[in-house]
Amino acid sequence: MAQMIHWSEFEGEYAAISSEKIGAPAKTFRMALGALIIKDKLGIGDRETVE
């Protein structure tokens, strides 16, 4: 699945919408998308995904 996504294209756009002035630095786009995919595939909530 990782080879199907053009990570560099999305990373720049994702980084542009995050700001350290608003809160903690954002995780990488790859980590954020990976977490959403895991959450969806397993049908679990936010807390379970973080664990």
PEHUMO-V579269 format. One line per field, one symbol per residue. phi: phi as a letter, one per 40 degrees, with the letter a starting at -180 (. if undefined). psi: psi as a letter, one per 20 degrees, with the letter a starting at -180 (. if undefined). Layout:
phi: ???
psi: ???
//
This chain:
phi: .cccbcdcccdccccccbacccacdcccdccccdccccdcccgbccccccc
psi: hhiipnghghgggghhiqpihhbqqqrqggggggghgggghilragghgg.
//
